[in-house]
């Protein structure tokens, strides 16, 4: 008797489904339209990122340029920072103070007795100091000073108090040891207690367009008195004035104005 074949079974529907389902190892093929759309989206996203980065860079450069321009304008017309190199103005200004100077107050009608001013060396007041900085450091410092982001160094500038303006008669000292302007004794409230108005006698008439200036630390200030004695001309041209000191801005413990003096309020005008 011939062997009987095993009964045949109909295919399992689940197996058919498995046959038609792609293998996890097989790549999923997307329609060409979908692939092209995704590529366009990626390209568009990359371009948008580049555009956004470019905008950010341009905005940053614009902000820096505007800040520098504003700084230059402020320095040129409104305010300039300076560095105090010595103690000749103690106790009002200390060595190493950083001061803000009002550049709008630099003409004869804007400068008054008692003002503290920064001025360019009128000639021979300062000793030449060799510049020992490296080239890069010097260039960086010059650029930052030019745009007003760094206080101007003291190489060609001095800071003193205005005692006499054009036409004034300034003299020292009275029997009571006081300075006089146009014959009026001056109680100098900005001097340190016990400080003499001057250790040397003098009497001058200030020419028009010039100033007689003195340091508050009278025993340690080579000011108009010293240069009048040595050179015969201790006057400072008004044209040399860079501006009036407005305030101290560094160190932070000394931030504030330089104080108002009433010492000269009773001085008669030089025409009286």
LODO-773354 format. One record per residue: x, y, z of N, C-alpha, C in turn; residue number from 0. Coordinates in nm, 3 decimals. Layout:
// residues N
R,nxx,nyy,nzz,caxx,cayy,cazz,cxx,cyy,czz,num
R,X,Y,Z,X,Y,Z,X,Y,Z,NUM;
...
//
This chain:
// residues 272
R,nxx,nyy,nzz,caxx,cayy,cazz,cxx,cyy,czz,num
R,0.086,-0.117,0.000,0.000,0.000,0.000,0.089,0.122,0.000,0;
R,0.062,0.200,-0.092,0.145,0.320,-0.107,0.128,0.412,0.011,1;
R,0.243,0.471,0.038,0.237,0.566,0.151,0.144,0.680,0.117,2;
R,0.069,0.718,0.216,-0.024,0.829,0.196,0.048,0.960,0.226,3;
R,0.021,1.055,0.142,0.080,1.187,0.162,0.012,1.258,0.277,4;
R,0.086,1.338,0.351,0.019,1.409,0.462,-0.082,1.505,0.407,5;
R,-0.186,1.520,0.479,-0.290,1.612,0.430,-0.233,1.752,0.412,6;
R,-0.277,1.815,0.309,-0.232,1.952,0.284,-0.316,2.050,0.364,7;
R,-0.251,2.155,0.409,-0.321,2.255,0.491,-0.322,2.386,0.416,8;
R,-0.430,2.459,0.428,-0.433,2.591,0.361,-0.333,2.685,0.428,9;
R,-0.272,2.776,0.354,-0.174,2.868,0.414,-0.234,2.952,0.525,10;
R,-0.149,2.976,0.623,-0.192,3.057,0.739,-0.203,3.204,0.697,11;
R,-0.318,3.266,0.721,-0.335,3.407,0.682,-0.230,3.497,0.745,12;
R,-0.188,3.468,0.871,-0.087,3.550,0.938,0.045,3.541,0.865,13;
R,0.075,3.421,0.817,0.200,3.402,0.744,0.200,3.481,0.615,14;
R,0.084,3.489,0.550,0.074,3.569,0.428,0.101,3.717,0.459,15;
R,0.047,3.761,0.573,0.069,3.900,0.610,0.217,3.925,0.636,16;
R,0.281,3.827,0.700,0.423,3.842,0.728,0.504,3.850,0.600,17;
R,0.461,3.774,0.499,0.533,3.773,0.372,0.528,3.910,0.306,18;
R,0.408,3.976,0.316,0.392,4.105,0.249,0.452,4.220,0.329,19;
R,0.478,4.204,0.461,0.533,4.311,0.545,0.682,4.319,0.524,20;
R,0.738,4.440,0.504,0.882,4.452,0.482,0.959,4.413,0.607,21;
R,1.075,4.360,0.585,1.162,4.319,0.695,1.215,4.443,0.766,22;
R,1.230,4.432,0.896,1.286,4.547,0.969,1.422,4.589,0.913,23;
R,1.492,4.492,0.850,1.622,4.525,0.795,1.613,4.595,0.661,24;
R,1.498,4.584,0.598,1.483,4.646,0.467,1.459,4.796,0.484,25;
R,1.525,4.883,0.405,1.500,5.028,0.414,1.359,5.062,0.371,26;
R,1.304,5.159,0.443,1.170,5.204,0.408,1.182,5.301,0.292,27;
R,1.122,5.270,0.186,1.130,5.354,0.067,1.013,5.451,0.066,28;
R,1.048,5.584,0.060,0.944,5.685,0.057,0.918,5.727,-0.087,29;
R,0.803,5.777,-0.107,0.772,5.824,-0.243,0.869,5.935,-0.282,30;
R,0.904,5.946,-0.408,0.999,6.050,-0.454,0.954,6.189,-0.415,31;
R,0.822,6.214,-0.419,0.775,6.348,-0.386,0.809,6.385,-0.242,32;
R,0.792,6.289,-0.151,0.818,6.316,-0.009,0.966,6.339,0.015,33;
R,1.054,6.265,-0.051,1.199,6.282,-0.036,1.242,6.419,-0.083,34;
R,1.190,6.463,-0.198,1.225,6.595,-0.250,1.177,6.705,-0.158,35;
R,1.056,6.689,-0.102,1.001,6.790,-0.011,1.087,6.803,0.115,36;
R,1.133,6.686,0.169,1.217,6.691,0.289,1.351,6.759,0.260,37;
R,1.407,6.730,0.143,1.534,6.793,0.105,1.518,6.943,0.093,38;
R,1.406,6.986,0.035,1.382,7.131,0.024,1.365,7.195,0.160,39;
R,1.296,7.122,0.252,1.278,7.175,0.387,1.412,7.190,0.459,40;
R,1.500,7.088,0.444,1.631,7.095,0.508,1.714,7.210,0.452,41;
R,1.710,7.226,0.320,1.785,7.335,0.257,1.731,7.470,0.301,42;
R,1.597,7.481,0.309,1.536,7.606,0.353,1.573,7.636,0.498,43;
R,1.575,7.532,0.583,1.612,7.551,0.723,1.756,7.596,0.738,44;
R,1.846,7.538,0.659,1.987,7.578,0.665,2.005,7.722,0.622,45;
R,1.935,7.762,0.514,1.943,7.901,0.468,1.888,7.997,0.573,46;
R,1.779,7.956,0.640,1.720,8.041,0.743,1.815,8.057,0.861,47;
R,1.886,7.948,0.899,1.983,7.955,1.007,2.098,8.048,0.973,48;
R,2.147,8.037,0.846,2.254,8.125,0.801,2.209,8.271,0.804,49;
R,2.086,8.294,0.759,2.033,8.430,0.756,2.019,8.486,0.897,50;
R,1.973,8.401,0.989,1.957,8.444,1.128,2.092,8.475,1.192,51;
R,2.193,8.391,1.164,2.327,8.415,1.216,2.385,8.544,1.161,52;
R,2.365,8.567,1.032,2.415,8.689,0.969,2.349,8.812,1.030,53;
R,2.218,8.804,1.055,2.148,8.916,1.118,2.203,8.943,1.257,54;
R,2.230,8.837,1.332,2.283,8.853,1.467,2.421,8.919,1.465,55;
R,2.505,8.875,1.371,2.638,8.933,1.359,2.629,9.080,1.321,56;
R,2.543,9.112,1.224,2.528,9.251,1.181,2.472,9.339,1.293,57;
R,2.377,9.284,1.370,2.322,9.360,1.482,2.430,9.388,1.587,58;
R,2.513,9.286,1.615,2.620,9.302,1.713,2.720,9.408,1.666,59;
R,2.761,9.399,1.540,2.855,9.497,1.484,2.793,9.636,1.488,60;
R,2.663,9.644,1.456,2.595,9.774,1.458,2.591,9.835,1.597,61;
R,2.566,9.752,1.698,2.563,9.801,1.836,2.701,9.852,1.878,62;
R,2.805,9.774,1.846,2.942,9.816,1.880,2.978,9.946,1.810,63;
R,2.946,9.956,1.680,2.977,10.077,1.603,2.903,10.198,1.660,64;
R,2.775,10.178,1.697,2.697,10.289,1.754,2.754,10.332,1.888,65;
R,2.797,10.234,1.969,2.855,10.267,2.100,2.985,10.345,2.084,66;
R,3.068,10.303,1.989,3.194,10.374,1.965,3.169,10.515,1.913,67;
R,3.073,10.528,1.822,3.040,10.660,1.768,2.989,10.751,1.879,68;
R,2.901,10.697,1.964,2.848,10.776,2.075,2.959,10.817,2.169,69;
R,3.053,10.724,2.195,3.164,10.754,2.284,3.251,10.866,2.227,70;
R,3.278,10.859,2.096,3.360,10.962,2.031,3.290,11.098,2.038,71;
R,3.159,11.099,2.013,3.084,11.225,2.017,3.082,11.284,2.157,72;
R,3.063,11.197,2.256,3.062,11.244,2.396,3.198,11.302,2.431,73;
R,3.305,11.230,2.390,3.439,11.279,2.420,3.467,11.412,2.351,74;
R,3.424,11.421,2.225,3.456,11.540,2.147,3.380,11.663,2.196,75;
R,3.256,11.643,2.241,3.172,11.759,2.269,3.123,11.771,2.413,76;
R,3.118,11.662,2.487,3.054,11.668,2.618,3.147,11.635,2.734,77;
R,3.202,11.515,2.737,3.272,11.468,2.855,3.396,11.389,2.816,78;
R,3.502,11.403,2.896,3.624,11.326,2.874,3.678,11.280,3.009,79;
R,3.730,11.160,3.012,3.789,11.107,3.134,3.938,11.135,3.138,80;
R,3.988,11.167,3.258,4.131,11.193,3.277,4.178,11.123,3.404,81;
R,4.308,11.107,3.408,4.374,11.038,3.519,4.458,11.140,3.598,82;
R,4.446,11.139,3.731,4.522,11.232,3.815,4.655,11.167,3.853,83;
R,4.767,11.223,3.807,4.896,11.155,3.823,4.970,11.185,3.952,84;
R,4.928,11.288,4.027,5.006,11.328,4.145,4.914,11.377,4.257,85;
R,4.975,11.413,4.369,4.898,11.461,4.484,4.893,11.611,4.494,86;
R,4.917,11.684,4.385,4.922,11.830,4.392,4.786,11.894,4.417,87;
R,4.677,11.816,4.398,4.543,11.870,4.423,4.479,11.811,4.548,88;
R,4.557,11.742,4.630,4.502,11.693,4.756,4.465,11.812,4.844,89;
R,4.356,11.812,4.920,4.282,11.690,4.948,4.157,11.673,4.860,90;
R,4.138,11.762,4.765,4.021,11.756,4.678,4.031,11.637,4.583,91;
R,4.145,11.623,4.516,4.171,11.511,4.425,4.291,11.434,4.475,92;
R,4.278,11.301,4.475,4.387,11.217,4.520,4.462,11.158,4.400,93;
R,4.587,11.126,4.423,4.665,11.061,4.318,4.594,10.933,4.274,94;
R,4.589,10.909,4.143,4.525,10.793,4.079,4.374,10.804,4.069,95;
R,4.316,10.916,4.111,4.173,10.937,4.086,4.148,10.943,3.935,96;
R,4.029,10.895,3.893,3.982,10.915,3.756,3.871,11.018,3.760,97;
R,3.884,11.119,3.677,3.789,11.230,3.683,3.720,11.250,3.549,98;
R,3.595,11.294,3.555,3.518,11.328,3.436,3.524,11.479,3.418,99;
R,3.556,11.521,3.297,3.575,11.663,3.267,3.470,11.710,3.167,100;
R,3.402,11.819,3.202,3.300,11.879,3.117,3.368,11.961,3.008,101;
R,3.364,11.911,2.885,3.433,11.979,2.774,3.354,12.099,2.720,102;
R,3.232,12.117,2.768,3.156,12.235,2.727,3.203,12.360,2.799,103;
R,3.272,12.341,2.913,3.320,12.455,2.993,3.468,12.475,2.966,104;
R,3.500,12.541,2.856,3.640,12.559,2.821,3.669,12.698,2.764,105;
R,3.567,12.783,2.757,3.586,12.919,2.709,3.595,13.016,2.827,106;
R,3.644,13.139,2.800,3.666,13.237,2.906,3.538,13.265,2.984,107;
R,3.424,13.272,2.915,3.298,13.303,2.986,3.247,13.185,3.067,108;
R,3.301,13.064,3.044,3.256,12.945,3.116,3.348,12.908,3.232,109;
R,3.461,12.976,3.243,3.558,12.942,3.347,3.556,13.049,3.455,110;
R,3.540,13.005,3.579,3.525,13.098,3.690,3.631,13.072,3.797,111;
R,3.651,13.170,3.881,3.742,13.152,3.995,3.691,13.037,4.082,112;
R,3.781,12.954,4.123,3.745,12.839,4.206,3.722,12.712,4.126,113;
R,3.704,12.721,3.994,3.687,12.601,3.912,3.815,12.518,3.910,114;
R,3.800,12.387,3.903,3.915,12.298,3.881,3.914,12.263,3.732,115;
R,4.025,12.289,3.665,4.029,12.268,3.521,4.146,12.176,3.483,116;
R,4.127,12.107,3.371,4.235,12.031,3.308,4.282,12.111,3.188,117;
R,4.412,12.125,3.174,4.465,12.205,3.064,4.591,12.141,3.006,118;
R,4.617,12.175,2.881,4.737,12.127,2.813,4.857,12.206,2.864,119;
R,4.966,12.138,2.885,5.090,12.201,2.929,5.120,12.323,2.841,120;
R,5.125,12.443,2.901,5.154,12.562,2.821,5.299,12.573,2.777,121;
R,5.381,12.478,2.823,5.521,12.477,2.782,5.616,12.475,2.899,122;
R,5.681,12.361,2.920,5.782,12.352,3.024,5.730,12.320,3.163,123;
R,5.601,12.298,3.177,5.548,12.266,3.309,5.571,12.119,3.345,124;
R,5.576,12.034,3.245,5.591,11.891,3.268,5.723,11.842,3.211,125;
R,5.786,11.750,3.282,5.907,11.686,3.232,5.868,11.578,3.131,126;
R,5.946,11.566,3.027,5.922,11.461,2.929,5.948,11.325,2.992,127;
R,5.850,11.237,2.978,5.863,11.103,3.032,5.875,11.003,2.917,128;
R,5.979,10.918,2.918,5.994,10.820,2.810,5.881,10.718,2.814,129;
R,5.832,10.682,2.697,5.725,10.584,2.685,5.788,10.446,2.673,130;
R,5.777,10.366,2.777,5.839,10.233,2.779,5.743,10.122,2.740,131;
R,5.622,10.157,2.698,5.525,10.055,2.659,5.562,9.992,2.525,132;
R,5.517,9.868,2.506,5.537,9.801,2.378,5.448,9.863,2.272,133;
R,5.480,9.832,2.146,5.405,9.890,2.034,5.257,9.857,2.038,134;
R,5.222,9.731,2.063,5.081,9.691,2.065,5.008,9.756,2.181,135;
R,5.072,9.758,2.299,5.010,9.820,2.416,4.988,9.969,2.394,136;
R,5.087,10.035,2.333,5.074,10.178,2.306,4.962,10.205,2.206,137;
R,4.955,10.122,2.100,4.850,10.140,1.999,4.712,10.118,2.059,138;
R,4.698,10.011,2.139,4.569,9.983,2.202,4.526,10.095,2.294,139;
R,4.621,10.143,2.374,4.591,10.253,2.467,4.551,10.379,2.392,140;
R,4.623,10.410,2.284,4.593,10.531,2.206,4.454,10.523,2.144,141;
R,4.418,10.404,2.093,4.286,10.388,2.030,4.176,10.403,2.134,142;
R,4.192,10.338,2.250,4.090,10.345,2.354,4.078,10.486,2.410,143;
R,4.189,10.559,2.419,4.183,10.698,2.463,4.117,10.786,2.358,144;
R,4.143,10.754,2.231,4.087,10.835,2.122,3.935,10.827,2.119,145;
R,3.879,10.708,2.152,3.734,10.692,2.149,3.672,10.719,2.285,146;
R,3.754,10.754,2.384,3.701,10.792,2.514,3.671,10.677,2.607,147;
R,3.718,10.554,2.574,3.692,10.440,2.660,3.800,10.420,2.765,148;
R,3.906,10.498,2.757,4.014,10.491,2.854,4.049,10.634,2.894,149;
R,4.070,10.660,3.024,4.106,10.796,3.064,4.231,10.845,2.996,150;
R,4.230,10.973,2.960,4.346,11.034,2.897,4.462,11.033,2.995,151;
R,4.580,10.994,2.947,4.694,10.993,3.038,4.739,11.136,3.067,152;
R,4.834,11.148,3.158,4.875,11.280,3.205,4.999,11.332,3.134,153;
R,5.035,11.273,3.022,5.159,11.309,2.955,5.169,11.454,2.917,154;
R,5.058,11.517,2.879,5.061,11.657,2.835,4.955,11.742,2.904,155;
R,4.894,11.689,3.010,4.785,11.760,3.077,4.813,11.779,3.225,156;
R,4.758,11.888,3.279,4.767,11.915,3.421,4.628,11.949,3.474,157;
R,4.611,11.935,3.605,4.484,11.971,3.668,4.514,12.062,3.786,158;
R,4.451,12.182,3.786,4.472,12.281,3.892,4.343,12.358,3.915,159;
R,4.344,12.440,4.022,4.229,12.524,4.051,4.254,12.666,3.999,160;
R,4.151,12.724,3.937,4.161,12.861,3.886,4.147,12.957,4.004,161;
R,4.248,13.044,4.022,4.247,13.143,4.128,4.217,13.282,4.071,162;
R,4.273,13.311,3.954,4.250,13.441,3.892,4.221,13.426,3.744,163;
R,4.127,13.509,3.694,4.096,13.512,3.551,4.149,13.643,3.493,164;
R,4.134,13.659,3.363,4.190,13.777,3.296,4.152,13.908,3.363,165;
R,4.253,13.990,3.396,4.229,14.119,3.459,4.238,14.119,3.609,166;
R,4.236,13.999,3.671,4.241,13.991,3.818,4.380,14.025,3.872,167;
R,4.381,14.083,3.991,4.505,14.102,4.066,4.508,13.999,4.179,168;
R,4.605,13.911,4.172,4.617,13.803,4.271,4.744,13.825,4.351,169;
R,4.732,13.816,4.483,4.850,13.842,4.567,4.844,13.755,4.693,170;
R,4.959,13.737,4.751,4.969,13.663,4.877,5.097,13.708,4.948,171;
R,5.095,13.730,5.073,4.977,13.704,5.157,4.952,13.825,5.245,172;
R,4.833,13.835,5.303,4.800,13.943,5.395,4.866,13.919,5.530,173;
R,4.850,14.017,5.620,4.905,14.000,5.754,4.843,13.881,5.825,174;
R,4.722,13.846,5.782,4.654,13.730,5.841,4.689,13.600,5.766,175;
R,4.778,13.613,5.667,4.822,13.495,5.592,4.722,13.447,5.490,176;
R,4.644,13.539,5.431,4.542,13.500,5.334,4.580,13.545,5.193,177;
R,4.532,13.470,5.097,4.542,13.507,4.956,4.438,13.615,4.927,178;
R,4.469,13.706,4.835,4.370,13.807,4.796,4.351,13.806,4.644,179;
R,4.228,13.832,4.602,4.196,13.849,4.461,4.122,13.982,4.449,180;
R,4.177,14.073,4.372,4.123,14.209,4.358,4.106,14.276,4.494,181;
R,4.201,14.248,4.581,4.202,14.309,4.714,4.116,14.239,4.816,182;
R,4.039,14.139,4.777,3.949,14.068,4.868,4.019,13.947,4.929,183;
R,4.032,13.941,5.063,4.091,13.822,5.126,4.004,13.698,5.100,184;
R,4.069,13.587,5.073,3.998,13.464,5.038,4.013,13.360,5.148,185;
R,3.900,13.315,5.200,3.900,13.203,5.294,3.889,13.074,5.211,186;
R,3.999,13.008,5.187,4.002,12.894,5.096,3.957,12.767,5.168,187;
R,3.828,12.737,5.157,3.770,12.626,5.231,3.811,12.489,5.178,188;
R,3.879,12.484,5.065,3.919,12.357,5.004,4.060,12.315,5.047,189;
R,4.131,12.401,5.119,4.264,12.365,5.167,4.255,12.276,5.289,190;
R,4.352,12.188,5.304,4.356,12.102,5.423,4.379,12.188,5.547,191;
R,4.325,12.148,5.661,4.345,12.226,5.784,4.494,12.249,5.810,192;
R,4.529,12.375,5.837,4.668,12.410,5.865,4.752,12.438,5.742,193;
R,4.695,12.420,5.622,4.770,12.443,5.499,4.785,12.593,5.474,194;
R,4.907,12.641,5.451,4.933,12.781,5.419,4.891,12.810,5.275,195;
R,4.829,12.926,5.249,4.791,12.960,5.111,4.910,12.964,5.017,196;
R,5.025,13.003,5.068,5.147,13.003,4.987,5.266,13.025,5.078,197;
R,5.374,12.954,5.049,5.496,12.971,5.126,5.585,13.078,5.066,198;
R,5.545,13.132,4.951,5.620,13.240,4.887,5.526,13.355,4.856,199;
R,5.577,13.475,4.867,5.496,13.592,4.837,5.496,13.618,4.687,200;
R,5.384,13.671,4.637,5.375,13.707,4.496,5.264,13.809,4.479,201;
R,5.267,13.881,4.370,5.162,13.975,4.333,5.164,13.988,4.182,202;
R,5.054,13.947,4.117,5.049,13.945,3.971,4.916,14.002,3.923,203;
R,4.916,14.050,3.799,4.793,14.087,3.730,4.778,13.992,3.612,204;
R,4.666,13.923,3.608,4.645,13.818,3.506,4.609,13.885,3.373,205;
R,4.682,13.856,3.265,4.648,13.913,3.135,4.514,13.859,3.085,206;
R,4.448,13.936,3.000,4.323,13.889,2.938,4.350,13.762,2.858,207;
R,4.255,13.671,2.866,4.269,13.546,2.792,4.359,13.444,2.858,208;
R,4.399,13.472,2.983,4.486,13.378,3.055,4.433,13.356,3.196,209;
R,4.494,13.258,3.265,4.449,13.219,3.399,4.569,13.208,3.493,210;
R,4.541,13.231,3.622,4.638,13.203,3.727,4.585,13.083,3.804,211;
R,4.662,12.973,3.805,4.612,12.848,3.865,4.705,12.803,3.977,212;
R,4.646,12.734,4.075,4.724,12.683,4.187,4.668,12.547,4.228,213;
R,4.757,12.461,4.279,4.714,12.334,4.333,4.662,12.351,4.474,214;
R,4.571,12.263,4.516,4.519,12.272,4.653,4.623,12.229,4.757,215;
R,4.716,12.144,4.715,4.824,12.102,4.804,4.940,12.200,4.784,216;
R,4.927,12.319,4.845,5.013,12.432,4.814,5.161,12.407,4.837,217;
R,5.194,12.321,4.931,5.335,12.294,4.959,5.394,12.190,4.865,218;
R,5.310,12.134,4.777,5.358,12.030,4.686,5.292,12.046,4.549,219;
R,5.299,12.167,4.493,5.236,12.192,4.363,5.319,12.292,4.285,220;
R,5.375,12.248,4.173,5.449,12.338,4.085,5.349,12.404,3.990,221;
R,5.286,12.508,4.040,5.177,12.572,3.966,5.221,12.708,3.913,222;
R,5.126,12.801,3.900,5.160,12.933,3.845,5.267,13.004,3.927,223;
R,5.267,12.987,4.058,5.367,13.053,4.143,5.508,13.009,4.106,224;
R,5.524,12.878,4.092,5.655,12.823,4.061,5.705,12.870,3.925,225;
R,5.617,12.866,3.825,5.660,12.901,3.689,5.674,13.052,3.672,226;
R,5.603,13.129,3.753,5.622,13.275,3.750,5.758,13.310,3.808,227;
R,5.799,13.235,3.909,5.928,13.259,3.974,6.043,13.213,3.886,228;
R,6.028,13.098,3.821,6.137,13.038,3.743,6.145,13.097,3.602,229;
R,6.029,13.112,3.536,6.028,13.154,3.397,5.979,13.296,3.377,230;
R,5.923,13.357,3.482,5.869,13.490,3.467,5.732,13.493,3.403,231;
R,5.671,13.376,3.385,5.536,13.370,3.325,5.466,13.244,3.374,232;
R,5.381,13.261,3.473,5.311,13.145,3.527,5.167,13.135,3.480,233;
R,5.134,13.208,3.373,4.994,13.212,3.328,4.964,13.098,3.230,234;
R,4.836,13.058,3.230,4.789,12.951,3.141,4.688,13.010,3.043,235;
R,4.712,12.999,2.913,4.614,13.049,2.816,4.481,12.974,2.828,236;
R,4.373,13.049,2.821,4.241,12.986,2.825,4.226,12.884,2.713,237;
R,4.290,12.910,2.599,4.281,12.817,2.485,4.338,12.681,2.517,238;
R,4.420,12.671,2.622,4.478,12.541,2.659,4.385,12.457,2.746,239;
R,4.277,12.518,2.793,4.187,12.446,2.884,4.106,12.341,2.807,240;
R,4.108,12.219,2.859,4.030,12.108,2.800,3.889,12.102,2.857,241;
R,3.870,12.155,2.976,3.737,12.154,3.037,3.744,12.164,3.188,242;
R,3.627,12.174,3.249,3.616,12.186,3.395,3.588,12.050,3.456,243;
R,3.657,12.018,3.565,3.635,11.890,3.633,3.493,11.886,3.688,244;
R,3.423,11.779,3.655,3.284,11.764,3.696,3.270,11.671,3.816,245;
R,3.339,11.556,3.811,3.325,11.462,3.922,3.438,11.359,3.919,246;
R,3.450,11.289,4.030,3.539,11.173,4.040,3.452,11.049,4.013,247;
R,3.499,10.961,3.924,3.420,10.840,3.898,3.492,10.711,3.936,248;
R,3.619,10.721,3.976,3.694,10.604,4.024,3.809,10.653,4.110,249;
R,3.840,10.584,4.220,3.781,10.461,4.272,3.638,10.480,4.321,250;
R,3.565,10.370,4.325,3.423,10.376,4.358,3.397,10.436,4.496,251;
R,3.492,10.418,4.586,3.474,10.472,4.721,3.478,10.624,4.723,252;
R,3.525,10.686,4.613,3.537,10.832,4.608,3.446,10.894,4.502,253;
R,3.353,10.818,4.449,3.263,10.871,4.346,3.187,10.991,4.400,254;
R,3.184,11.096,4.320,3.109,11.216,4.359,3.171,11.341,4.302,255;
R,3.103,11.452,4.324,3.152,11.581,4.276,3.271,11.629,4.357,256;
R,3.335,11.733,4.307,3.452,11.789,4.375,3.415,11.896,4.476,257;
R,3.287,11.922,4.491,3.242,12.019,4.591,3.237,12.160,4.537,258;
R,3.146,12.236,4.590,3.132,12.376,4.550,3.199,12.465,4.654,259;
R,3.279,12.560,4.606,3.343,12.653,4.699,3.277,12.790,4.692,260;
R,3.256,12.848,4.808,3.200,12.983,4.816,3.310,13.087,4.840,261;
R,3.434,13.041,4.830,3.547,13.128,4.865,3.555,13.256,4.783,262;
R,3.512,13.251,4.657,3.533,13.363,4.566,3.405,13.445,4.542,263;
R,3.297,13.412,4.613,3.170,13.478,4.583,3.170,13.626,4.617,264;
R,3.255,13.669,4.711,3.259,13.810,4.749,3.366,13.889,4.675,265;
R,3.434,13.823,4.580,3.540,13.893,4.506,3.479,13.990,4.407,266;
R,3.518,14.120,4.410,3.465,14.215,4.313,3.520,14.185,4.174,267;
R,3.443,14.218,4.072,3.492,14.198,3.936,3.614,14.287,3.914,268;
R,3.700,14.247,3.820,3.824,14.320,3.801,3.804,14.457,3.739,269;
R,3.680,14.489,3.700,3.654,14.621,3.644,3.610,14.721,3.749,270;
R,3.582,14.672,3.872,3.533,14.761,3.978,3.648,14.827,4.054,271;
//
